[in-house]
Amino acid sequence: MTKAPGTVEDTADPAEETVYTASHDVLFEVAPATACDACGAVLPDAADESGFELTGSGVYMWTRGDDVRFDKAPLCASCAAAIGMTALARWEIEEEEG
């Protein structure tokens, strides 16, 4: 087999290949509880449908050059309300200032 000019040949030794194994133990690991990104309080499970433990969420927006990323952040009901009301108050202040 002829290599094209300027290409790099594979120099890895097949005897030194990395082998990964997995077992069923991963199925029985306890999943970490979701916590509020602002205060750190543990959020209730989605199975709790009493209506009083509603959770919220926020979005972090990251930009670098032309790259824009959005990361969803979980929030407890108190922090979601506080952040939302603060944003509305700041928006109102900017509207008054012109």
Biopython code that builds the backbone (N, CA, C, O; Angstrom):
import numpy as np
from Bio.PDB.StructureBuilder import StructureBuilder

atoms = [
    (1, "MET", "N", (0.841, -1.173, 0.000)),
    (1, "MET", "CA", (0.000, 0.000, 0.000)),
    (1, "MET", "C", (0.888, 1.239, 0.000)),
    (1, "MET", "O", (1.838, 1.318, 0.779)),
    (2, "THR", "N", (0.590, 2.201, -0.862)),
    (2, "THR", "CA", (1.391, 3.400, -1.002)),
    (2, "THR", "C", (0.735, 4.548, -0.250)),
    (2, "THR", "O", (-0.466, 4.781, -0.388)),
    (3, "LYS", "N", (1.530, 5.271, 0.551)),
    (3, "LYS", "CA", (1.036, 6.427, 1.289)),
    (3, "LYS", "C", (1.188, 7.671, 0.429)),
    (3, "LYS", "O", (2.154, 7.807, -0.323)),
    (4, "ALA", "N", (0.234, 8.566, 0.545)),
    (4, "ALA", "CA", (0.308, 9.837, -0.179)),
    (4, "ALA", "C", (1.409, 10.691, 0.442)),
    (4, "ALA", "O", (1.664, 10.596, 1.642)),
    (5, "PRO", "N", (2.066, 11.528, -0.370)),
    (5, "PRO", "CA", (3.119, 12.376, 0.172)),
    (5, "PRO", "C", (2.551, 13.339, 1.216)),
    (5, "PRO", "O", (1.488, 13.926, 1.014)),
    (6, "GLY", "N", (3.269, 13.496, 2.337)),
    (6, "GLY", "CA", (2.864, 14.437, 3.369)),
    (6, "GLY", "C", (1.943, 13.848, 4.423)),
    (6, "GLY", "O", (1.537, 14.565, 5.338)),
    (7, "THR", "N", (1.594, 12.545, 4.327)),
    (7, "THR", "CA", (0.726, 11.940, 5.338)),
    (7, "THR", "C", (1.575, 11.324, 6.437)),
    (7, "THR", "O", (2.733, 10.968, 6.218)),
    (8, "VAL", "N", (0.992, 11.203, 7.610)),
    (8, "VAL", "CA", (1.688, 10.634, 8.756)),
    (8, "VAL", "C", (1.262, 9.180, 8.902)),
    (8, "VAL", "O", (0.072, 8.867, 8.870)),
    (9, "GLU", "N", (2.221, 8.314, 9.059)),
    (9, "GLU", "CA", (1.918, 6.905, 9.231)),
    (9, "GLU", "C", (1.542, 6.627, 10.680)),
    (9, "GLU", "O", (2.015, 7.303, 11.593)),
    (10, "ASP", "N", (0.693, 5.634, 10.882)),
    (10, "ASP", "CA", (0.292, 5.245, 12.221)),
    (10, "ASP", "C", (1.448, 4.503, 12.868)),
    (10, "ASP", "O", (1.841, 3.431, 12.406)),
    (11, "THR", "N", (2.004, 5.081, 13.955)),
    (11, "THR", "CA", (3.157, 4.482, 14.609)),
    (11, "THR", "C", (2.784, 3.804, 15.918)),
    (11, "THR", "O", (3.673, 3.362, 16.646)),
    (12, "ALA", "N", (1.501, 3.706, 16.240)),
    (12, "ALA", "CA", (1.072, 3.090, 17.492)),
    (12, "ALA", "C", (1.303, 1.587, 17.448)),
    (12, "ALA", "O", (1.036, 0.923, 16.446)),
    (13, "ASP", "N", (1.800, 1.078, 18.549)),
    (13, "ASP", "CA", (2.050, -0.352, 18.666)),
    (13, "ASP", "C", (0.743, -1.031, 19.058)),
    (13, "ASP", "O", (0.166, -0.677, 20.086)),
    (14, "PRO", "N", (0.250, -2.003, 18.271)),
    (14, "PRO", "CA", (-1.017, -2.648, 18.586)),
    (14, "PRO", "C", (-1.002, -3.343, 19.948)),
    (14, "PRO", "O", (-2.062, -3.526, 20.547)),
    (15, "ALA", "N", (0.165, -3.732, 20.449)),
    (15, "ALA", "CA", (0.255, -4.398, 21.741)),
    (15, "ALA", "C", (0.006, -3.432, 22.897)),
    (15, "ALA", "O", (-0.284, -3.874, 24.008)),
    (16, "GLU", "N", (0.113, -2.128, 22.663)),
    (16, "GLU", "CA", (-0.061, -1.130, 23.710)),
    (16, "GLU", "C", (-1.428, -0.446, 23.648)),
    (16, "GLU", "O", (-1.587, 0.647, 24.189)),
    (17, "GLU", "N", (-2.409, -1.062, 23.004)),
    (17, "GLU", "CA", (-3.730, -0.466, 22.912)),
    (17, "GLU", "C", (-4.410, -0.471, 24.280)),
    (17, "GLU", "O", (-4.205, -1.384, 25.080)),
    (18, "THR", "N", (-5.219, 0.555, 24.539)),
    (18, "THR", "CA", (-5.946, 0.654, 25.793)),
    (18, "THR", "C", (-7.232, -0.141, 25.696)),
    (18, "THR", "O", (-7.961, -0.049, 24.708)),
    (19, "VAL", "N", (-7.505, -0.921, 26.728)),
    (19, "VAL", "CA", (-8.709, -1.734, 26.767)),
    (19, "VAL", "C", (-9.581, -1.225, 27.905)),
    (19, "VAL", "O", (-9.105, -1.064, 29.028)),
    (20, "TYR", "N", (-10.861, -0.970, 27.622)),
    (20, "TYR", "CA", (-11.814, -0.519, 28.624)),
    (20, "TYR", "C", (-12.819, -1.631, 28.881)),
    (20, "TYR", "O", (-13.285, -2.290, 27.952)),
    (21, "THR", "N", (-13.146, -1.830, 30.150)),
    (21, "THR", "CA", (-14.174, -2.801, 30.497)),
    (21, "THR", "C", (-15.237, -2.116, 31.346)),
    (21, "THR", "O", (-14.958, -1.140, 32.041)),
    (22, "ALA", "N", (-16.433, -2.626, 31.283)),
    (22, "ALA", "CA", (-17.526, -2.080, 32.078)),
    (22, "ALA", "C", (-18.308, -3.235, 32.691)),
    (22, "ALA", "O", (-18.317, -4.353, 32.176)),
    (23, "SER", "N", (-18.959, -2.927, 33.802)),
    (23, "SER", "CA", (-19.771, -3.950, 34.437)),
    (23, "SER", "C", (-21.127, -3.366, 34.798)),
    (23, "SER", "O", (-21.381, -2.182, 34.576)),
    (24, "HIS", "N", (-21.983, -4.186, 35.346)),
    (24, "HIS", "CA", (-23.314, -3.740, 35.726)),
    (24, "HIS", "C", (-23.302, -2.897, 37.001)),
    (24, "HIS", "O", (-24.348, -2.364, 37.370)),
    (25, "ASP", "N", (-22.186, -2.753, 37.680)),
    (25, "ASP", "CA", (-22.110, -1.966, 38.912)),
    (25, "ASP", "C", (-22.526, -0.512, 38.699)),
    (25, "ASP", "O", (-23.010, 0.133, 39.630)),
    (26, "VAL", "N", (-22.345, 0.004, 37.499)),
    (26, "VAL", "CA", (-22.713, 1.378, 37.197)),
    (26, "VAL", "C", (-24.220, 1.581, 37.336)),
    (26, "VAL", "O", (-24.672, 2.676, 37.671)),
    (27, "LEU", "N", (-24.987, 0.545, 37.083)),
    (27, "LEU", "CA", (-26.441, 0.645, 37.176)),
    (27, "LEU", "C", (-26.919, 0.881, 38.608)),
    (27, "LEU", "O", (-28.013, 1.406, 38.815)),
    (28, "PHE", "N", (-26.119, 0.502, 39.586)),
    (28, "PHE", "CA", (-26.534, 0.583, 40.978)),
    (28, "PHE", "C", (-25.905, 1.750, 41.733)),
    (28, "PHE", "O", (-26.066, 1.842, 42.950)),
    (29, "GLU", "N", (-25.203, 2.632, 41.054)),
    (29, "GLU", "CA", (-24.643, 3.816, 41.701)),
    (29, "GLU", "C", (-25.767, 4.796, 42.016)),
    (29, "GLU", "O", (-26.726, 4.928, 41.256)),
    (30, "VAL", "N", (-25.632, 5.475, 43.143)),
    (30, "VAL", "CA", (-26.629, 6.451, 43.552)),
    (30, "VAL", "C", (-26.372, 7.752, 42.800)),
    (30, "VAL", "O", (-25.261, 8.282, 42.823)),
    (31, "ALA", "N", (-27.403, 8.259, 42.135)),
    (31, "ALA", "CA", (-27.271, 9.507, 41.379)),
    (31, "ALA", "C", (-27.231, 10.669, 42.363)),
    (31, "ALA", "O", (-28.003, 10.680, 43.322)),
    (32, "PRO", "N", (-26.356, 11.643, 42.153)),
    (32, "PRO", "CA", (-26.309, 12.785, 43.052)),
    (32, "PRO", "C", (-27.587, 13.612, 42.947)),
    (32, "PRO", "O", (-28.176, 13.730, 41.872)),
    (33, "ALA", "N", (-28.004, 14.177, 44.066)),
    (33, "ALA", "CA", (-29.213, 15.002, 44.087)),
    (33, "ALA", "C", (-28.944, 16.309, 43.358)),
    (33, "ALA", "O", (-27.844, 16.856, 43.432)),
    (34, "THR", "N", (-29.942, 16.799, 42.665)),
    (34, "THR", "CA", (-29.819, 18.071, 41.970)),
    (34, "THR", "C", (-29.947, 19.187, 42.991)),
    (34, "THR", "O", (-30.842, 19.163, 43.835)),
    (35, "ALA", "N", (-29.058, 20.161, 42.917)),
    (35, "ALA", "CA", (-29.057, 21.269, 43.863)),
    (35, "ALA", "C", (-29.276, 22.585, 43.128)),
    (35, "ALA", "O", (-28.964, 22.714, 41.944)),
    (36, "CYS", "N", (-29.820, 23.560, 43.855)),
    (36, "CYS", "CA", (-30.026, 24.900, 43.302)),
    (36, "CYS", "C", (-28.665, 25.504, 42.983)),
    (36, "CYS", "O", (-27.742, 25.414, 43.793)),
    (37, "ASP", "N", (-28.535, 26.105, 41.838)),
    (37, "ASP", "CA", (-27.267, 26.678, 41.416)),
    (37, "ASP", "C", (-26.943, 27.976, 42.169)),
    (37, "ASP", "O", (-25.784, 28.387, 42.209)),
    (38, "ALA", "N", (-27.946, 28.621, 42.760)),
    (38, "ALA", "CA", (-27.715, 29.876, 43.469)),
    (38, "ALA", "C", (-27.429, 29.662, 44.954)),
    (38, "ALA", "O", (-26.461, 30.211, 45.479)),
    (39, "CYS", "N", (-28.270, 28.862, 45.645)),
    (39, "CYS", "CA", (-28.118, 28.715, 47.096)),
    (39, "CYS", "C", (-27.615, 27.341, 47.520)),
    (39, "CYS", "O", (-27.192, 27.172, 48.664)),
    (40, "GLY", "N", (-27.651, 26.363, 46.631)),
    (40, "GLY", "CA", (-27.159, 25.036, 46.954)),
    (40, "GLY", "C", (-28.172, 24.122, 47.607)),
    (40, "GLY", "O", (-27.821, 22.998, 47.967)),
    (41, "ALA", "N", (-29.418, 24.552, 47.779)),
    (41, "ALA", "CA", (-30.453, 23.711, 48.396)),
    (41, "ALA", "C", (-30.776, 22.529, 47.483)),
    (41, "ALA", "O", (-30.803, 22.661, 46.260)),
    (42, "VAL", "N", (-31.018, 21.381, 48.094)),
    (42, "VAL", "CA", (-31.360, 20.188, 47.327)),
    (42, "VAL", "C", (-32.770, 20.349, 46.761)),
    (42, "VAL", "O", (-33.707, 20.671, 47.491)),
    (43, "LEU", "N", (-32.909, 20.123, 45.466)),
    (43, "LEU", "CA", (-34.200, 20.272, 44.794)),
    (43, "LEU", "C", (-35.005, 18.987, 44.916)),
    (43, "LEU", "O", (-34.430, 17.898, 44.936)),
    (44, "PRO", "N", (-36.329, 19.097, 44.996)),
    (44, "PRO", "CA", (-37.162, 17.889, 45.101)),
    (44, "PRO", "C", (-37.141, 17.092, 43.805)),
    (44, "PRO", "O", (-36.841, 17.618, 42.733)),
    (45, "ASP", "N", (-37.466, 15.814, 43.931)),
    (45, "ASP", "CA", (-37.539, 14.949, 42.758)),
    (45, "ASP", "C", (-38.695, 15.371, 41.866)),
    (45, "ASP", "O", (-39.647, 16.002, 42.326)),
    (46, "ALA", "N", (-38.608, 15.024, 40.609)),
    (46, "ALA", "CA", (-39.682, 15.334, 39.671)),
    (46, "ALA", "C", (-40.950, 14.549, 40.010)),
    (46, "ALA", "O", (-42.044, 14.924, 39.589)),
    (47, "ALA", "N", (-40.803, 13.457, 40.770)),
    (47, "ALA", "CA", (-41.952, 12.639, 41.136)),
    (47, "ALA", "C", (-42.847, 13.338, 42.161)),
    (47, "ALA", "O", (-44.012, 12.971, 42.315)),
    (48, "ASP", "N", (-42.310, 14.343, 42.865)),
    (48, "ASP", "CA", (-43.102, 15.069, 43.858)),
    (48, "ASP", "C", (-44.004, 16.054, 43.141)),
    (48, "ASP", "O", (-43.550, 17.102, 42.681)),
    (49, "GLU", "N", (-45.290, 15.715, 43.044)),
    (49, "GLU", "CA", (-46.227, 16.536, 42.294)),
    (49, "GLU", "C", (-47.237, 17.230, 43.202)),
    (49, "GLU", "O", (-48.385, 17.430, 42.808)),
    (50, "SER", "N", (-46.817, 17.602, 44.424)),
    (50, "SER", "CA", (-47.753, 18.246, 45.347)),
    (50, "SER", "C", (-48.103, 19.657, 44.891)),
    (50, "SER", "O", (-49.134, 20.197, 45.294)),
    (51, "GLY", "N", (-47.267, 20.258, 44.062)),
    (51, "GLY", "CA", (-47.556, 21.591, 43.552)),
    (51, "GLY", "C", (-46.902, 22.698, 44.355)),
    (51, "GLY", "O", (-46.859, 23.846, 43.913)),
    (52, "PHE", "N", (-46.390, 22.360, 45.541)),
    (52, "PHE", "CA", (-45.785, 23.381, 46.383)),
    (52, "PHE", "C", (-44.272, 23.438, 46.241)),
    (52, "PHE", "O", (-43.653, 24.428, 46.631)),
    (53, "GLU", "N", (-43.688, 22.426, 45.705)),
    (53, "GLU", "CA", (-42.243, 22.360, 45.551)),
    (53, "GLU", "C", (-41.842, 22.538, 44.090)),
    (53, "GLU", "O", (-41.084, 21.733, 43.549)),
    (54, "LEU", "N", (-42.340, 23.573, 43.461)),
    (54, "LEU", "CA", (-42.001, 23.819, 42.067)),
    (54, "LEU", "C", (-40.569, 24.297, 41.968)),
    (54, "LEU", "O", (-40.111, 25.088, 42.793)),
    (55, "THR", "N", (-39.874, 23.825, 40.973)),
    (55, "THR", "CA", (-38.499, 24.273, 40.759)),
    (55, "THR", "C", (-38.460, 25.200, 39.559)),
    (55, "THR", "O", (-39.353, 25.183, 38.712)),
    (56, "GLY", "N", (-37.450, 25.980, 39.500)),
    (56, "GLY", "CA", (-37.262, 26.882, 38.373)),
    (56, "GLY", "C", (-35.962, 26.553, 37.669)),
    (56, "GLY", "O", (-35.289, 25.579, 38.007)),
    (57, "SER", "N", (-35.625, 27.346, 36.716)),
    (57, "SER", "CA", (-34.350, 27.162, 36.029)),
    (57, "SER", "C", (-33.910, 28.497, 35.459)),
    (57, "SER", "O", (-34.721, 29.379, 35.173)),
    (58, "GLY", "N", (-32.632, 28.614, 35.307)),
    (58, "GLY", "CA", (-32.048, 29.799, 34.702)),
    (58, "GLY", "C", (-31.178, 29.374, 33.537)),
    (58, "GLY", "O", (-31.013, 28.181, 33.282)),
    (59, "VAL", "N", (-30.632, 30.325, 32.842)),
    (59, "VAL", "CA", (-29.771, 30.031, 31.698)),
    (59, "VAL", "C", (-28.542, 30.919, 31.772)),
    (59, "VAL", "O", (-28.647, 32.142, 31.865)),
    (60, "TYR", "N", (-27.380, 30.290, 31.731)),
    (60, "TYR", "CA", (-26.129, 31.026, 31.585)),
    (60, "TYR", "C", (-25.849, 31.158, 30.097)),
    (60, "TYR", "O", (-25.989, 30.190, 29.350)),
    (61, "MET", "N", (-25.457, 32.348, 29.663)),
    (61, "MET", "CA", (-25.102, 32.556, 28.265)),
    (61, "MET", "C", (-23.616, 32.884, 28.206)),
    (61, "MET", "O", (-23.163, 33.855, 28.812)),
    (62, "TRP", "N", (-22.870, 32.082, 27.484)),
    (62, "TRP", "CA", (-21.434, 32.257, 27.332)),
    (62, "TRP", "C", (-21.134, 32.641, 25.891)),
    (62, "TRP", "O", (-21.661, 32.033, 24.960)),
    (63, "THR", "N", (-20.300, 33.632, 25.710)),
    (63, "THR", "CA", (-19.895, 34.002, 24.349)),
    (63, "THR", "C", (-18.380, 34.101, 24.280)),
    (63, "THR", "O", (-17.722, 34.546, 25.220)),
    (64, "ARG", "N", (-17.857, 33.685, 23.172)),
    (64, "ARG", "CA", (-16.433, 33.852, 22.875)),
    (64, "ARG", "C", (-16.324, 33.966, 21.364)),
    (64, "ARG", "O", (-16.475, 32.981, 20.642)),
    (65, "GLY", "N", (-16.065, 35.156, 20.905)),
    (65, "GLY", "CA", (-16.038, 35.379, 19.462)),
    (65, "GLY", "C", (-17.413, 35.148, 18.875)),
    (65, "GLY", "O", (-18.387, 35.758, 19.315)),
    (66, "ASP", "N", (-17.502, 34.276, 17.889)),
    (66, "ASP", "CA", (-18.782, 33.947, 17.256)),
    (66, "ASP", "C", (-19.484, 32.781, 17.940)),
    (66, "ASP", "O", (-20.627, 32.467, 17.608)),
    (67, "ASP", "N", (-18.807, 32.131, 18.899)),
    (67, "ASP", "CA", (-19.367, 30.972, 19.589)),
    (67, "ASP", "C", (-20.256, 31.435, 20.742)),
    (67, "ASP", "O", (-19.803, 32.173, 21.617)),
    (68, "VAL", "N", (-21.522, 31.004, 20.745)),
    (68, "VAL", "CA", (-22.471, 31.331, 21.813)),
    (68, "VAL", "C", (-22.990, 30.022, 22.396)),
    (68, "VAL", "O", (-23.447, 29.143, 21.665)),
    (69, "ARG", "N", (-22.915, 29.901, 23.719)),
    (69, "ARG", "CA", (-23.392, 28.692, 24.390)),
    (69, "ARG", "C", (-24.411, 29.057, 25.455)),
    (69, "ARG", "O", (-24.311, 30.107, 26.091)),
    (70, "PHE", "N", (-25.393, 28.183, 25.645)),
    (70, "PHE", "CA", (-26.411, 28.348, 26.666)),
    (70, "PHE", "C", (-26.376, 27.128, 27.575)),
    (70, "PHE", "O", (-26.499, 25.995, 27.108)),
    (71, "ASP", "N", (-26.208, 27.361, 28.877)),
    (71, "ASP", "CA", (-26.196, 26.284, 29.856)),
    (71, "ASP", "C", (-27.362, 26.465, 30.812)),
    (71, "ASP", "O", (-27.495, 27.511, 31.448)),
    (72, "LYS", "N", (-28.213, 25.439, 30.914)),
    (72, "LYS", "CA", (-29.364, 25.500, 31.801)),
    (72, "LYS", "C", (-28.904, 25.249, 33.237)),
    (72, "LYS", "O", (-28.120, 24.333, 33.487)),
    (73, "ALA", "N", (-29.388, 26.060, 34.179)),
    (73, "ALA", "CA", (-29.028, 25.937, 35.586)),
    (73, "ALA", "C", (-30.289, 25.714, 36.416)),
    (73, "ALA", "O", (-31.238, 26.489, 36.303)),
    (74, "PRO", "N", (-30.319, 24.675, 37.245)),
    (74, "PRO", "CA", (-31.493, 24.435, 38.080)),
    (74, "PRO", "C", (-31.557, 25.439, 39.230)),
    (74, "PRO", "O", (-30.528, 25.802, 39.799)),
    (75, "LEU", "N", (-32.760, 25.885, 39.570)),
    (75, "LEU", "CA", (-32.963, 26.831, 40.665)),
    (75, "LEU", "C", (-34.124, 26.368, 41.538)),
    (75, "LEU", "O", (-35.078, 25.768, 41.043)),
    (76, "CYS", "N", (-34.039, 26.651, 42.851)),
    (76, "CYS", "CA", (-35.183, 26.380, 43.722)),
    (76, "CYS", "C", (-36.220, 27.481, 43.487)),
    (76, "CYS", "O", (-35.926, 28.498, 42.859)),
    (77, "ALA", "N", (-37.423, 27.269, 43.993)),
    (77, "ALA", "CA", (-38.512, 28.214, 43.745)),
    (77, "ALA", "C", (-38.185, 29.603, 44.297)),
    (77, "ALA", "O", (-38.488, 30.603, 43.645)),
    (78, "SER", "N", (-37.576, 29.687, 45.477)),
    (78, "SER", "CA", (-37.251, 30.984, 46.081)),
    (78, "SER", "C", (-36.222, 31.752, 45.264)),
    (78, "SER", "O", (-36.388, 32.946, 45.014)),
    (79, "CYS", "N", (-35.168, 31.076, 44.851)),
    (79, "CYS", "CA", (-34.124, 31.748, 44.071)),
    (79, "CYS", "C", (-34.629, 32.131, 42.684)),
    (79, "CYS", "O", (-34.278, 33.195, 42.174)),
    (80, "ALA", "N", (-35.449, 31.278, 42.065)),
    (80, "ALA", "CA", (-35.995, 31.596, 40.745)),
    (80, "ALA", "C", (-36.853, 32.847, 40.825)),
    (80, "ALA", "O", (-36.774, 33.712, 39.952)),
    (81, "ALA", "N", (-37.679, 32.952, 41.876)),
    (81, "ALA", "CA", (-38.530, 34.138, 42.043)),
    (81, "ALA", "C", (-37.689, 35.378, 42.323)),
    (81, "ALA", "O", (-37.950, 36.442, 41.761)),
    (82, "ALA", "N", (-36.689, 35.254, 43.182)),
    (82, "ALA", "CA", (-35.852, 36.398, 43.529)),
    (82, "ALA", "C", (-35.062, 36.908, 42.322)),
    (82, "ALA", "O", (-34.975, 38.116, 42.099)),
    (83, "ILE", "N", (-34.495, 36.001, 41.558)),
    (83, "ILE", "CA", (-33.723, 36.397, 40.372)),
    (83, "ILE", "C", (-34.640, 37.016, 39.332)),
    (83, "ILE", "O", (-34.281, 38.011, 38.703)),
    (84, "GLY", "N", (-35.817, 36.438, 39.145)),
    (84, "GLY", "CA", (-36.774, 36.991, 38.177)),
    (84, "GLY", "C", (-37.236, 38.386, 38.563)),
    (84, "GLY", "O", (-37.312, 39.269, 37.709)),
    (85, "MET", "N", (-37.548, 38.599, 39.845)),
    (85, "MET", "CA", (-38.007, 39.916, 40.296)),
    (85, "MET", "C", (-36.886, 40.946, 40.207)),
    (85, "MET", "O", (-37.137, 42.104, 39.874)),
    (86, "THR", "N", (-35.655, 40.538, 40.499)),
    (86, "THR", "CA", (-34.514, 41.450, 40.374)),
    (86, "THR", "C", (-34.311, 41.867, 38.924)),
    (86, "THR", "O", (-34.041, 43.034, 38.641)),
    (87, "ALA", "N", (-34.441, 40.915, 38.009)),
    (87, "ALA", "CA", (-34.296, 41.237, 36.589)),
    (87, "ALA", "C", (-35.380, 42.196, 36.128)),
    (87, "ALA", "O", (-35.101, 43.121, 35.364)),
    (88, "LEU", "N", (-36.626, 41.988, 36.584)),
    (88, "LEU", "CA", (-37.711, 42.894, 36.215)),
    (88, "LEU", "C", (-37.494, 44.288, 36.784)),
    (88, "LEU", "O", (-37.772, 45.280, 36.111)),
    (89, "ALA", "N", (-36.998, 44.375, 38.016)),
    (89, "ALA", "CA", (-36.736, 45.681, 38.633)),
    (89, "ALA", "C", (-35.633, 46.427, 37.876)),
    (89, "ALA", "O", (-35.744, 47.629, 37.637)),
    (90, "ARG", "N", (-34.584, 45.720, 37.505)),
    (90, "ARG", "CA", (-33.492, 46.368, 36.755)),
    (90, "ARG", "C", (-33.951, 46.796, 35.371)),
    (90, "ARG", "O", (-33.523, 47.837, 34.874)),
    (91, "TRP", "N", (-34.807, 46.018, 34.750)),
    (91, "TRP", "CA", (-35.339, 46.374, 33.450)),
    (91, "TRP", "C", (-36.180, 47.640, 33.556)),
    (91, "TRP", "O", (-36.101, 48.521, 32.700)),
    (92, "GLU", "N", (-36.989, 47.725, 34.616)),
    (92, "GLU", "CA", (-37.818, 48.930, 34.839)),
    (92, "GLU", "C", (-36.956, 50.165, 35.058)),
    (92, "GLU", "O", (-37.277, 51.246, 34.565)),
    (93, "ILE", "N", (-35.863, 50.006, 35.795)),
    (93, "ILE", "CA", (-34.951, 51.139, 36.032)),
    (93, "ILE", "C", (-34.348, 51.611, 34.716)),
    (93, "ILE", "O", (-34.263, 52.815, 34.474)),
    (94, "GLU", "N", (-33.931, 50.682, 33.866)),
    (94, "GLU", "CA", (-33.345, 51.064, 32.581)),
    (94, "GLU", "C", (-34.381, 51.716, 31.670)),
    (94, "GLU", "O", (-34.048, 52.620, 30.905)),
    (95, "GLU", "N", (-35.619, 51.271, 31.743)),
    (95, "GLU", "CA", (-36.686, 51.870, 30.942)),
    (95, "GLU", "C", (-36.921, 53.330, 31.362)),
    (95, "GLU", "O", (-37.161, 54.191, 30.515)),
    (96, "GLU", "N", (-36.850, 53.601, 32.665)),
    (96, "GLU", "CA", (-37.070, 54.967, 33.164)),
    (96, "GLU", "C", (-35.909, 55.883, 32.793)),
    (96, "GLU", "O", (-36.118, 57.063, 32.512)),
    (97, "GLU", "N", (-34.684, 55.349, 32.788)),
    (97, "GLU", "CA", (-33.513, 56.155, 32.473)),
    (97, "GLU", "C", (-33.420, 56.449, 30.981)),
    (97, "GLU", "O", (-32.791, 57.431, 30.586)),
    (98, "GLY", "N", (-34.014, 55.642, 30.175)),
    (98, "GLY", "CA", (-34.041, 55.892, 28.739)),
    (98, "GLY", "C", (-32.974, 55.219, 28.052)),
    (98, "GLY", "O", (-32.859, 55.331, 26.831)),
]
sb = StructureBuilder()
sb.init_structure("model")
sb.init_model(0)
sb.init_chain("A")
sb.init_seg("    ")
for serial, (resi, resn, name, xyz) in enumerate(atoms, 1):
    if name == "N":
        sb.init_residue(resn, " ", resi, " ")
    sb.init_atom(name, np.array(xyz, "f"), 0.0, 1.0, " ", f" {name:<3s}", serial, name[0])
structure = sb.get_structure()
